[in-house]
Amino acid sequence: MGEPIRHRDIKLEWPADTRAAWQSLKPEFSAACNGLSLGMPYGEPYVMAAVRGALGEIDDPHLVAEVHAYLEQEREHSRQHRRFNDIITAQHPALKRVEKWLARSYRFLQRRAGKRFAVAYAAGFEATAFAAARWMDNRRHELFRGADPEPATLFLWHLAEEVEHKTVAHDVWASVDGSRFRYVVAMAVCFTMLVWFIFLSTVVQLTAWRRVLNPVAWFRLWKWGLAFAFEVMPTMAITALRDHHPSQQADPSWMPMWLASYDPIANTIPNWDAPIDEYLPAHWSTARAG
């Protein structure tokens, strides 16, 4: 059994001069992450409603407790991303149109796709997020070096908690449905929506920054996109196998350790690129010293 799922109300202070292009060394990375962020206040409530709606069919008290903890984390993610999205859409009003399309897409799924599909979508959503965490964990220095601290913390903290609750939506789906076909279809829909809305948002921002025709920008985006696909696609295939469980997949090496350094009194976490001794959990530091 892994570490318990915790609610962390991360304190993020957004300066008045927060930039949409918060990664100045690689602004196209900022644009792609901002596109991902735009979808969180729409996708996460959809998967939360699906998992919450399945609680009445779950008999396992341990899973019920995990679901409630999972919902707390997801609610906090959605809240924090909405705050950040207000900042970037104020700078790029055209992104509000993308938000409207996101809202319509999830309303359509909620009305037409059904409860079983929604639970399968939630499981696929979390499998995709876990793959994204593994991909970004290994590339954090390449992608975030030189980035503004608040957005970097937002995205890395979110993905680190996706690792922490990686089994919950899968266990709910397995308990109330378990249809592999529905799971594969839902995960494909999830991945397609993710890619499409990130692409739209990125084009809007690169156009505003006069980088939409920049070959370096598109080279980087294709490089990251292909690398991400090579991480996500095998994960999607593995999770669709019979008898697979997310607990069988190795967690990223750095994210859980960094997340363990959260200060529940100050609601803060050390900078992601701080020296390792600043975010080693106290009991790990003691054990290492011994």
Secondary structure, 3 states (H helix, E strand, C coil): CCCCCCCCCCCCCCCCCCCCCCCCCCHHHHHHHHHHHHHHHHHHHHHHHHHHHCHHHCCCHHHHHHHHHHHHHHHHHHHHHHHHHHHHHHHCCCHHHHHHHHHHHHHHHHHHCCHHHHHHHHHHHHHHHHHHHHHHHHCHHHHHCCCCHHHHHHHHHHHHHHHHCCCHHHHHHHHHCCCHHHHHHHHHHHHHHHHHHHHHHHHHHHHHCCCCCCHHHHHHHHHHHHHHHHHHHHHHHHHCCCCCCHHHCCCCCCHHHHHCCCECCCCECCCCCCCHHHCCCHHHHHHHHC
